[in-house]
Amino acid sequence: LLLYFALTFTSSWALWLASGVLQYGGQLPPLEHGWLVAQVGVFCPSLWALVFTAIVREDLRRQCLGLLLGVFLPAVLLGLFIASQGVENPNDLPLATRILILALALLVLAVFLFSRRLLLVERGWLTARSLKWCLAAALQLPLFFLLAWLIVNASGGNLGSGILTGGTAALSGVVVLFAFDLVFGGALGEELGWRGFALPRLLDRWSPLRSALVLGILWALWHLPIDLAVGFGAAGAGGVVFRLLFTCSLSVIVVWYFIHSGHGMLAALLIHTTLNWLPVLEFTNYEAAMGLLFFMMFLISLLIVFGDRSFKALSGWPRQPNGSGKGR
């Protein structure tokens, strides 16, 4: 696990620095070759997870190879084509490319839907209860963001969204942006690593709370070059501290949904995607609303910690009825 984190950090950092995208500061880089190099760095947590899983689990080697060839290779090839277009917005891509992005996003959702048997997370098939938890995970942060946005604008602010005012065309654009963020925005590149590979091993040793906090700290530090160059709610060291608070709170929420949804990664994928997707909706007073949302997330994480006793249990994995351990 230590080697996994060491390789993930060094490879991601090296690619981000080599890509040159950090020079854009708070502005999003154009979708060109520098963006693609940086994006491969974003994929490193999941890519190394597949490599390490293939090494330690011979019975899962074929699934890992299938994911590399069937999901990540198409993502890189599609990324190469997107980079060759040099656009700034995914909705400016040709129609055929946008359809390919949607198709790949559906494939990713299908993979995560049945991912319990892929990366040491073996808990059987999804149930109706699990799907309800996944749906709640997908809706929670957007709904709390809308609440925060309404509160921020309650004094007479300009209520509006730059992308949601164009009717049917805007709706299709929102769907494309969601699919793009799912594939290229970090969720696919990170979740197989953080929640698929690292979290189950942490839960073998510690309670869900301790596992979530340790993973939250490591998750935050992985962003260190970005936060130092770009900032995160603040500049310099302040951005690093703010990232730590934010990521630890988010990690508690994600791990809580991970456990209650039946130890599947779909809930984590949806939370990650919806959070990254919110900025592209171009809501007015977005920064103020997002600041309030972060505070709400902190309160939600405290409610989980103090309201769910099982979250502080000695082990995050239920024992088998015969007492033989986790059977993994």
SVG drawing of the C-alpha trace seen along z (x, -y; Angstrom):
<svg xmlns="http://www.w3.org/2000/svg" viewBox="-36 -42 44 63">
<polyline fill="none" stroke="black" stroke-width="0.4" points="0.0,0.0 2.9,-2.4 4.5,-1.6 1.2,-2.2 0.9,-5.7 4.5,-6.5 4.2,-5.5 0.9,-7.2 2.1,-10.5 5.4,-10.7 4.0,-9.7 1.0,-12.1 3.2,-15.0 5.8,-14.4 3.1,-14.4 1.4,-17.5 4.6,-19.4 5.7,-18.2 2.3,-19.1 2.6,-22.8 -1.1,-23.1 -0.3,-24.5 0.8,-27.8 -2.8,-28.5 -3.5,-29.2 -7.2,-29.2 -8.1,-29.1 -9.0,-25.8 -6.4,-24.9 -7.6,-24.3 -8.2,-20.7 -4.9,-20.1 -1.9,-17.9 -0.7,-19.5 -4.2,-18.8 -3.9,-15.2 -0.5,-14.7 -1.9,-16.1 -5.0,-13.9 -2.8,-10.8 -1.5,-12.0 -5.1,-12.2 -5.5,-8.5 -2.5,-7.3 -4.4,-6.3 -6.6,-4.0 -3.9,-2.8 -1.6,-1.8 -4.5,-0.2 -5.1,2.1 -1.4,2.9 -1.0,3.8 -4.2,5.8 -3.1,7.8 0.1,8.5 -1.4,9.6 -4.5,11.3 -4.0,13.8 -7.7,14.5 -8.4,10.8 -5.6,10.4 -8.0,10.9 -10.5,8.3 -7.7,5.8 -6.4,6.3 -9.9,6.0 -10.3,2.6 -7.0,1.4 -7.8,2.4 -11.5,1.9 -11.9,-1.4 -8.6,-3.2 -7.1,-2.6 -10.2,-3.9 -10.2,-6.9 -6.6,-7.8 -7.3,-7.3 -10.4,-9.5 -8.4,-12.0 -5.8,-12.1 -8.5,-13.0 -10.0,-15.6 -6.5,-17.1 -6.1,-17.3 -9.2,-19.5 -7.8,-22.2 -11.2,-23.3 -11.9,-24.9 -15.3,-23.4 -16.3,-19.7 -19.6,-21.0 -17.5,-22.5 -16.4,-19.1 -17.9,-17.4 -21.2,-15.6 -19.6,-12.2 -16.9,-12.9 -19.6,-14.0 -21.5,-10.7 -18.3,-8.7 -17.8,-10.6 -21.4,-9.7 -20.9,-6.0 -17.6,-5.8 -19.3,-7.3 -22.1,-4.7 -19.5,-2.0 -17.7,-3.4 -21.0,-3.5 -21.7,0.1 -18.2,1.1 -18.7,-0.6 -22.2,0.8 -20.7,4.3 -17.3,3.4 -17.6,5.3 -15.6,8.3 -12.8,6.2 -10.5,4.6 -10.7,6.6 -14.3,5.4 -16.3,8.6 -19.8,8.3 -22.1,9.8 -24.5,8.1 -26.2,4.7 -29.6,4.8 -32.5,2.4 -31.2,1.0 -27.8,0.5 -29.2,-1.4 -31.2,-3.7 -28.0,-4.6 -26.2,-5.2 -29.0,-7.5 -28.9,-9.4 -25.1,-9.7 -25.6,-11.2 -28.2,-13.7 -27.0,-14.8 -24.3,-17.3 -26.1,-18.9 -29.2,-19.4 -27.2,-20.9 -25.4,-23.1 -28.8,-24.4 -29.8,-25.0 -26.5,-26.9 -27.0,-28.8 -30.5,-29.9 -29.3,-31.0 -26.5,-33.0 -28.8,-34.8 -31.7,-35.2 -30.9,-38.9 -31.8,-39.6 -28.9,-38.2 -29.1,-37.5 -30.5,-33.9 -29.4,-32.2 -27.2,-29.7 -25.2,-30.4 -25.7,-27.0 -29.2,-26.1 -31.0,-28.9 -30.8,-27.5 -33.6,-25.0 -33.1,-21.6 -29.6,-22.4 -28.5,-23.5 -29.8,-20.2 -27.9,-18.1 -24.8,-20.2 -25.2,-19.6 -25.3,-15.8 -22.2,-16.0 -20.4,-17.9 -21.4,-15.4 -20.2,-12.5 -16.9,-14.4 -16.3,-15.0 -17.1,-11.4 -14.4,-10.1 -11.9,-13.0 -12.7,-15.0 -11.0,-12.8 -13.7,-10.3 -12.6,-7.5 -8.9,-8.3 -9.1,-8.2 -11.9,-6.1 -10.6,-2.7 -7.5,-3.6 -8.7,-5.5 -11.9,-3.5 -11.3,-0.4 -7.7,0.4 -6.6,-1.6 -9.8,-1.8 -10.5,1.9 -6.9,2.4 -7.3,-0.4 -10.6,1.1 -8.8,4.3 -6.8,2.6 -8.8,-0.3 -12.3,-1.6 -14.2,-3.4 -13.6,-6.7 -9.8,-6.3 -9.6,-4.9 -11.6,-7.8 -9.4,-10.4 -6.1,-8.7 -7.3,-8.4 -8.6,-12.0 -5.2,-13.3 -3.4,-11.3 -6.1,-12.3 -5.5,-16.0 -1.7,-15.7 -2.0,-14.1 -3.4,-17.5 -0.4,-19.4 1.2,-20.6 -2.1,-21.9 -3.0,-23.6 0.4,-25.3 0.2,-26.5 -3.5,-27.3 -4.8,-27.5 -7.9,-26.0 -10.2,-28.5 -7.1,-30.4 -3.5,-30.8 -0.4,-29.0 -0.4,-27.2 -3.9,-28.4 -5.1,-26.4 -3.4,-23.3 -5.0,-23.6 -8.4,-24.3 -8.0,-21.2 -7.2,-19.0 -10.3,-20.1 -12.5,-19.8 -11.1,-16.4 -11.3,-14.8 -14.9,-15.9 -15.6,-14.6 -13.8,-11.3 -16.0,-10.6 -19.1,-11.2 -17.8,-9.0 -16.7,-6.1 -20.1,-6.3 -21.9,-5.9 -19.4,-3.2 -20.3,-1.1 -24.0,-1.6 -24.3,-1.0 -22.9,2.5 -19.2,1.8 -19.5,0.9 -17.7,-2.0 -20.6,-3.4 -21.7,-5.7 -18.1,-7.1 -17.9,-7.6 -21.2,-9.5 -20.3,-11.8 -16.9,-12.6 -18.5,-13.3 -21.3,-15.5 -19.0,-17.6 -16.6,-18.2 -19.5,-18.9 -21.1,-21.7 -18.7,-24.5 -19.6,-24.0 -23.2,-24.8 -22.2,-28.5 -24.4,-29.4 -24.3,-33.0 -22.4,-33.6 -20.9,-30.2 -17.9,-30.8 -20.0,-32.0 -22.4,-29.1 -19.6,-26.6 -18.0,-28.0 -21.3,-27.5 -21.6,-23.9 -18.1,-23.1 -19.3,-24.2 -22.4,-22.0 -20.2,-19.1 -18.2,-19.6 -21.4,-19.5 -22.6,-16.4 -19.3,-14.6 -19.7,-15.5 -23.2,-14.1 -21.9,-10.8 -19.1,-10.6 -21.2,-11.2 -24.5,-9.8 -23.4,-6.4 -21.8,-4.3 -20.8,-1.6 -18.7,-4.2 -16.3,-4.0 -16.3,-0.2 -13.0,1.6 -13.2,2.9 -14.9,1.7 -15.6,5.1 -18.3,7.4 -17.0,10.8 -18.3,14.0 -20.9,15.8 -18.4,18.7 -15.9,16.3 -13.4,17.1 -12.7,13.5 -13.5,11.5 -13.0,14.3 -11.0,12.2"/>
</svg>
